[in-house]
Amino acid sequence: MTIRTESDGTYTVFYSKRHTLTRQCMNLRKKGIKTYANARRVEAELIVRVNEKIKGKTVPLWKEVLNEYFIHLRDKGVTLGTFDSYRLCLNAHTLSDWGERFIDDIRSDEIRNQIALKVGKRSESHQKNLLKYIRAVFSFALERRYILYSPVPAMKFRIGDKLKKVLNEKQAGELLDRARNADSEWYPVWATALYTGMRNGELLALKWNNLDLDNRKIFIVGAWEKGKGFKDYTKSGDDRIAEIAPPLHSILSRMKLENTDSPYVLPRIDKWDKGEQARELRMFLEGCGLPKIRFHDLRASWATLMMSKGVEPIKVMSMGGWKDLKTMQIYIRKSGLDVKGITDKLYLHNPDSISENVLSFNSPQR
């Protein structure tokens, strides 16, 4: 900043600044200021204007960074579900408040407050996801050299490992019996899910040439994914083999004889193609008076049933396509294996014996 006195007694104010990252220089000058006091006020004005110009030229607004980041996500080839999660959450919880803000103006305390304000009353997993999405945008901005550092604070969320609903053996059997008796088009779909633990996309993509009925094997080698269609790999990336249980073998064998036209094992259901499988299952369960669960919980029900029958967790992991032991621990808890038998030897008294001397609290004392 320079304040210079001219020969006519007026003052000239000059301010120049170079951007920290781009090294681009911006400057402003104002002449003919009559008093030194006014020159000092002009000085403060020029500092603000130069800083604003630098930002306007080199630092994007939050909404502009979001748009760039969404394009970046698409180019990375993330799944449509992942892309939609990021886009919908960030737009819903940050765009209205931060959209017109320069990205390097957003502070750590504002990020904390935003999470508390927008999702503070929701589950800890929602809070954790919003923080993760915001952090990803700032990391992207850091890579693009829009900011010098990421202001995203380290925040800890305690996420409870709650047991979600699953069907027990009796309930699963009742679901299949009711579906069979009602001649529901969903019957073979629900049966295959409950007898194999296959994911929704894997069920949709299952073809007859993936089955070895003679040896009771299903080769799970592909899946269907929203936005991408059919793909020749599973969610985990690995092919695997599922054993066909005898009741399911009977169902599939009969379907093979009755339908030779379609390459797909399971029926093509319009509402399944539209992604309404969870809604259809809940409606049917409600009509049967059974617990309402998600379609994906058929897979959880299978895993829980297998382990409750004594199948080793490592075998359940192999057939179900899980790689994460932490995930399997959830199903172990659901099946009750982690506590099964621990009270078998806990005898504190004999509740069936009757003591000869029983003192009644209602009888008068002598």
C-alpha positions as CSV (number, residue, x, y, z in Angstrom):
1,M,0.0,0.0,0.0
2,T,1.4,3.4,-0.9
3,I,0.0,6.9,-0.1
4,R,1.9,9.5,-2.1
5,T,1.7,13.3,-1.8
6,E,1.5,15.0,-5.2
7,S,2.9,18.5,-6.1
8,D,-0.6,20.0,-6.0
9,G,-1.1,18.9,-2.4
10,T,-3.4,16.0,-3.2
11,Y,-2.9,12.4,-2.3
12,T,-2.6,9.3,-4.5
13,V,-3.4,5.9,-3.0
14,F,-2.0,2.7,-4.7
15,Y,-2.5,-0.9,-3.5
16,S,-1.2,-4.1,-5.1
17,K,-1.4,-7.8,-4.1
18,R,-0.3,-11.1,-5.6
19,H,-2.3,-14.3,-5.1
20,T,-0.6,-16.8,-2.9
21,L,-1.1,-19.8,-5.2
22,T,-1.4,-18.4,-8.7
23,R,1.0,-15.5,-8.2
24,Q,-1.3,-13.4,-10.3
25,C,-1.1,-9.7,-9.4
26,M,-4.0,-7.3,-9.0
27,N,-3.7,-3.6,-8.3
28,L,-5.8,-0.4,-7.9
29,R,-5.0,3.3,-7.8
30,K,-6.9,6.4,-6.9
31,K,-5.7,10.0,-7.4
32,G,-6.8,13.5,-6.4
33,I,-7.7,12.8,-2.7
34,K,-7.7,16.2,-0.9
35,T,-7.0,15.1,2.7
36,Y,-4.8,12.6,4.3
37,A,-7.7,11.3,6.4
38,N,-9.7,10.6,3.2
39,A,-6.6,8.9,1.8
40,R,-6.5,6.5,4.7
41,R,-10.2,5.6,4.2
42,V,-9.6,5.1,0.4
43,E,-6.7,2.8,1.4
44,A,-9.0,0.5,3.4
45,E,-11.5,0.5,0.4
46,L,-8.8,-0.5,-2.1
47,I,-7.6,-3.4,0.1
48,V,-11.1,-4.8,0.2
49,R,-11.7,-4.3,-3.6
50,V,-8.3,-5.8,-4.6
51,N,-8.9,-8.9,-2.4
52,E,-12.4,-9.3,-3.9
53,K,-11.0,-9.1,-7.4
54,I,-8.3,-11.6,-6.6
55,K,-10.9,-14.0,-5.3
56,G,-13.2,-13.4,-8.3
57,K,-10.3,-14.3,-10.7
58,T,-8.8,-17.2,-8.9
59,V,-11.0,-18.6,-6.1
60,P,-14.3,-20.2,-7.1
61,L,-17.6,-20.1,-5.2
62,W,-18.7,-23.2,-3.3
63,K,-21.4,-23.9,-6.0
64,E,-18.8,-23.8,-8.7
65,V,-16.5,-26.2,-6.9
66,L,-19.5,-28.6,-6.4
67,N,-20.2,-28.6,-10.1
68,E,-16.6,-29.4,-10.9
69,Y,-16.5,-32.1,-8.3
70,F,-19.6,-33.8,-9.6
71,I,-18.0,-33.9,-13.1
72,H,-14.9,-35.3,-11.4
73,L,-16.9,-38.1,-9.8
74,R,-18.6,-39.1,-13.1
75,D,-15.2,-39.2,-14.8
76,K,-13.9,-41.5,-12.0
77,G,-16.6,-44.0,-12.9
78,V,-18.2,-44.3,-9.5
79,T,-21.5,-46.1,-9.4
80,L,-24.7,-44.2,-10.0
81,G,-25.8,-44.8,-6.5
82,T,-22.6,-43.4,-5.0
83,F,-22.8,-40.3,-7.4
84,D,-26.5,-39.6,-6.4
85,S,-25.6,-39.9,-2.7
86,Y,-22.9,-37.3,-2.9
87,R,-24.9,-35.0,-5.2
88,L,-28.2,-35.1,-3.4
89,C,-26.7,-34.8,0.1
90,L,-24.3,-31.9,-0.7
91,N,-26.9,-30.0,-2.7
92,A,-29.5,-30.4,0.0
93,H,-27.3,-29.6,3.0
94,T,-24.8,-27.0,1.8
95,L,-25.9,-25.3,-1.5
96,S,-28.4,-22.9,0.0
97,D,-26.0,-21.7,2.7
98,W,-22.6,-21.8,1.0
99,G,-23.5,-21.6,-2.7
100,E,-22.4,-17.9,-3.1
101,R,-19.5,-18.2,-0.7
102,F,-15.8,-18.3,-1.8
103,I,-14.6,-21.8,-0.9
104,D,-11.6,-20.5,1.0
105,D,-13.9,-18.4,3.3
106,I,-15.6,-21.4,4.8
107,R,-14.2,-22.1,8.3
108,S,-14.0,-25.2,10.4
109,D,-16.5,-24.0,13.0
110,E,-19.0,-23.3,10.1
111,I,-18.7,-26.9,9.0
112,R,-19.4,-28.2,12.5
113,N,-22.4,-25.9,12.7
114,Q,-23.7,-26.9,9.3
115,I,-23.6,-30.6,10.2
116,A,-25.4,-29.9,13.5
117,L,-28.0,-27.7,11.9
118,K,-28.8,-29.9,8.9
119,V,-28.4,-33.5,10.2
120,G,-27.8,-33.0,13.9
121,K,-31.2,-34.6,14.8
122,R,-30.7,-37.5,12.4
123,S,-28.6,-40.7,12.9
124,E,-24.9,-40.5,13.5
125,S,-24.4,-42.3,10.2
126,H,-26.1,-39.4,8.4
127,Q,-23.8,-36.9,10.2
128,K,-20.7,-39.0,9.4
129,N,-21.7,-39.2,5.7
130,L,-22.2,-35.5,5.3
131,L,-18.8,-34.8,6.9
132,K,-17.2,-37.3,4.5
133,Y,-18.8,-35.7,1.5
134,I,-17.8,-32.2,2.6
135,R,-14.2,-33.4,3.2
136,A,-14.1,-34.9,-0.3
137,V,-15.0,-31.6,-1.9
138,F,-12.4,-29.7,0.1
139,S,-9.8,-32.3,-0.8
140,F,-10.7,-31.9,-4.4
141,A,-10.4,-28.1,-4.1
142,L,-7.0,-28.6,-2.5
143,E,-5.8,-30.7,-5.4
144,R,-7.0,-27.9,-7.8
145,R,-5.1,-25.4,-5.7
146,Y,-8.2,-23.4,-4.9
147,I,-7.3,-23.5,-1.2
148,L,-4.1,-23.7,0.8
149,Y,-5.5,-26.2,3.3
150,S,-8.6,-28.1,4.1
151,P,-10.7,-26.6,6.9
152,V,-12.7,-29.8,7.6
153,P,-12.4,-30.6,11.3
154,A,-11.8,-34.0,12.8
155,M,-15.1,-35.0,14.2
156,K,-16.0,-38.3,15.9
157,F,-19.4,-39.9,15.8
158,R,-20.5,-42.8,17.8
159,I,-22.5,-45.0,15.6
160,G,-24.5,-47.7,17.4
161,D,-24.4,-51.1,15.9
162,K,-28.2,-51.7,15.9
163,L,-29.7,-55.0,15.0
164,K,-31.9,-54.6,12.0
165,K,-34.9,-56.9,11.4
166,V,-34.5,-60.3,9.9
167,L,-36.8,-63.2,9.4
168,N,-36.4,-66.2,11.6
169,E,-36.7,-69.8,10.2
170,K,-40.5,-70.0,10.9
171,Q,-41.2,-66.6,9.4
172,A,-39.1,-67.2,6.3
173,G,-40.9,-70.5,5.8
174,E,-44.3,-68.8,6.2
175,L,-43.4,-66.2,3.7
176,L,-42.5,-68.8,1.1
177,D,-45.5,-70.9,1.8
178,R,-47.8,-67.9,1.5
179,A,-46.1,-66.8,-1.8
180,R,-46.3,-70.2,-3.3
181,N,-50.0,-70.7,-2.3
182,A,-50.9,-67.3,-3.7
183,D,-49.0,-68.1,-6.9
184,S,-47.0,-64.9,-6.5
185,E,-44.6,-64.0,-9.3
186,W,-42.1,-63.1,-6.6
187,Y,-42.1,-66.6,-5.1
188,P,-39.0,-67.9,-7.0
189,V,-37.2,-64.6,-6.4
190,W,-37.7,-64.6,-2.6
191,A,-37.0,-68.3,-2.4
192,T,-33.6,-67.9,-4.2
193,A,-32.7,-64.9,-2.1
194,L,-33.6,-66.8,1.2
195,Y,-31.8,-70.0,0.2
196,T,-28.6,-68.4,-1.3
197,G,-28.1,-65.0,0.3
198,M,-27.6,-63.5,-3.2
199,R,-27.8,-59.7,-3.7
200,N,-30.6,-58.1,-5.6
201,G,-28.4,-57.3,-8.6
202,E,-27.0,-60.8,-8.6
203,L,-30.5,-62.3,-8.7
204,L,-31.5,-60.1,-11.6
205,A,-28.4,-61.2,-13.6
206,L,-28.6,-64.9,-12.9
207,K,-28.7,-67.0,-16.1
208,W,-29.3,-70.6,-16.7
209,N,-25.8,-71.2,-17.9
210,N,-24.6,-70.1,-14.4
211,L,-26.4,-73.1,-12.9
212,D,-25.2,-76.7,-12.5
213,L,-28.3,-78.4,-11.3
214,D,-26.8,-81.9,-11.3
215,N,-24.1,-80.8,-8.8
216,R,-26.4,-78.2,-7.0
217,K,-24.2,-75.2,-7.7
218,I,-24.8,-71.6,-8.7
219,F,-21.8,-69.7,-10.3
220,I,-22.3,-66.1,-9.3
221,V,-20.2,-64.2,-11.9
222,G,-22.2,-61.0,-12.6
223,A,-24.8,-58.5,-11.4
224,W,-27.1,-55.8,-12.5
225,E,-26.5,-52.2,-11.4
226,K,-28.7,-49.2,-11.7
227,G,-27.3,-46.8,-14.3
228,K,-24.9,-49.4,-15.7
229,G,-27.1,-52.4,-16.5
230,F,-25.7,-55.9,-16.5
231,K,-22.0,-56.3,-15.7
232,D,-19.7,-59.3,-15.7
233,Y,-18.5,-58.9,-12.1
234,T,-20.0,-58.9,-8.6
235,K,-19.9,-56.1,-6.0
236,S,-16.9,-57.7,-4.3
237,G,-15.2,-58.2,-7.7
238,D,-14.8,-61.9,-7.2
239,D,-16.7,-64.8,-8.7
240,R,-18.1,-67.3,-6.1
241,I,-20.1,-70.5,-5.9
242,A,-23.4,-70.9,-4.0
243,E,-24.8,-74.3,-3.1
244,I,-28.4,-75.0,-4.0
245,A,-30.4,-76.2,-1.1
246,P,-32.7,-79.2,-1.8
247,P,-36.0,-77.2,-1.7
248,L,-34.5,-74.5,-4.0
249,H,-33.3,-77.3,-6.3
250,S,-36.8,-78.5,-6.7
251,I,-38.1,-75.0,-7.5
252,L,-35.3,-74.3,-10.1
253,S,-35.7,-77.7,-11.7
254,R,-39.4,-77.2,-12.2
255,M,-38.8,-73.7,-13.6
256,K,-36.2,-75.1,-16.0
257,L,-38.7,-77.6,-17.4
258,E,-41.5,-75.0,-17.7
259,N,-39.5,-72.1,-19.3
260,T,-36.8,-72.6,-21.9
261,D,-37.1,-69.3,-23.7
262,S,-35.5,-66.8,-21.4
263,P,-31.7,-66.9,-20.7
264,Y,-32.5,-65.6,-17.2
265,V,-33.4,-67.9,-14.3
266,L,-35.8,-65.7,-12.5
267,P,-38.9,-64.1,-14.0
268,R,-38.7,-60.6,-15.5
269,I,-41.0,-58.6,-13.3
270,D,-41.9,-55.1,-14.3
271,K,-41.8,-53.7,-10.8
272,W,-38.5,-55.4,-10.2
273,D,-37.0,-53.6,-13.2
274,K,-38.4,-50.3,-11.8
275,G,-36.6,-50.9,-8.5
276,E,-39.8,-51.5,-6.5
277,Q,-38.8,-54.9,-5.0
278,A,-38.5,-53.6,-1.5
279,R,-42.0,-52.1,-1.6
280,E,-43.5,-55.2,-3.0
281,L,-41.9,-57.4,-0.3
282,R,-43.1,-55.1,2.5
283,M,-46.6,-55.1,1.2
284,F,-46.7,-58.9,1.1
285,L,-45.2,-59.3,4.5
286,E,-47.7,-56.8,6.0
287,G,-50.5,-58.7,4.4
288,C,-49.2,-61.9,6.0
289,G,-48.7,-60.3,9.4
290,L,-45.0,-60.9,9.3
291,P,-42.2,-58.4,10.2
292,K,-41.7,-55.8,7.5
293,I,-38.1,-56.0,6.2
294,R,-36.2,-54.6,3.3
295,F,-35.5,-56.8,0.2
296,H,-31.8,-56.7,1.1
297,D,-32.7,-58.1,4.5
298,L,-33.5,-61.4,2.9
299,R,-29.8,-61.7,2.5
300,A,-29.2,-60.9,6.1
301,S,-31.9,-63.4,7.1
302,W,-30.1,-66.1,5.1
303,A,-26.8,-65.4,6.8
304,T,-28.4,-65.3,10.3
305,L,-30.2,-68.6,9.6
306,M,-27.1,-70.3,8.4
307,M,-25.1,-69.4,11.5
308,S,-27.9,-70.2,13.9
309,K,-27.8,-73.7,12.4
310,G,-24.1,-74.0,13.2
311,V,-22.6,-73.3,9.8
312,E,-19.2,-71.8,10.3
313,P,-19.0,-68.0,9.7
314,I,-16.1,-68.4,7.2
315,K,-18.3,-70.6,5.0
316,V,-21.2,-68.1,5.2
317,M,-18.7,-65.4,4.2
318,S,-17.5,-67.4,1.3
319,M,-20.9,-68.2,-0.1
320,G,-22.4,-64.8,0.6
321,G,-19.4,-62.9,-0.9
322,W,-18.4,-60.9,2.2
323,K,-14.8,-59.9,2.7
324,D,-15.2,-57.8,5.8
325,L,-15.1,-59.7,9.1
326,K,-16.7,-56.6,10.8
327,T,-19.8,-57.1,8.7
328,M,-20.0,-60.7,9.5
329,Q,-19.8,-59.9,13.2
330,I,-23.1,-58.1,12.9
331,Y,-24.8,-61.3,11.6
332,I,-23.2,-63.3,14.3
333,R,-24.8,-61.0,16.8
334,K,-28.1,-61.2,15.0
335,S,-28.0,-65.0,15.1
336,G,-27.2,-65.0,18.8
337,L,-24.1,-67.1,18.4
338,D,-22.0,-64.7,20.4
339,V,-24.1,-65.4,23.5
340,K,-25.4,-68.9,22.8
341,G,-24.8,-71.3,25.8
342,I,-23.1,-68.8,28.1
343,T,-25.9,-69.2,30.8
344,D,-26.3,-73.0,30.5
345,K,-24.5,-73.5,33.8
346,L,-25.9,-70.5,35.6
347,Y,-27.9,-71.9,38.5
348,L,-28.5,-69.4,41.4
349,H,-31.4,-71.1,42.9
350,N,-34.1,-73.7,42.3
351,P,-37.3,-71.8,41.3
352,D,-39.4,-75.0,41.4
353,S,-38.7,-76.0,45.1
354,I,-41.0,-74.7,47.8
355,S,-39.6,-73.8,51.2
356,E,-41.3,-75.2,54.2
357,N,-40.9,-72.0,56.2
358,V,-42.4,-69.2,54.1
359,L,-42.9,-65.9,56.0
360,S,-46.0,-64.0,54.9
361,F,-45.5,-60.2,54.9
362,N,-49.2,-59.8,55.4
363,S,-49.5,-61.9,58.6
364,P,-49.3,-60.0,61.9
365,Q,-46.1,-60.4,63.9
366,R,-46.2,-61.7,67.5
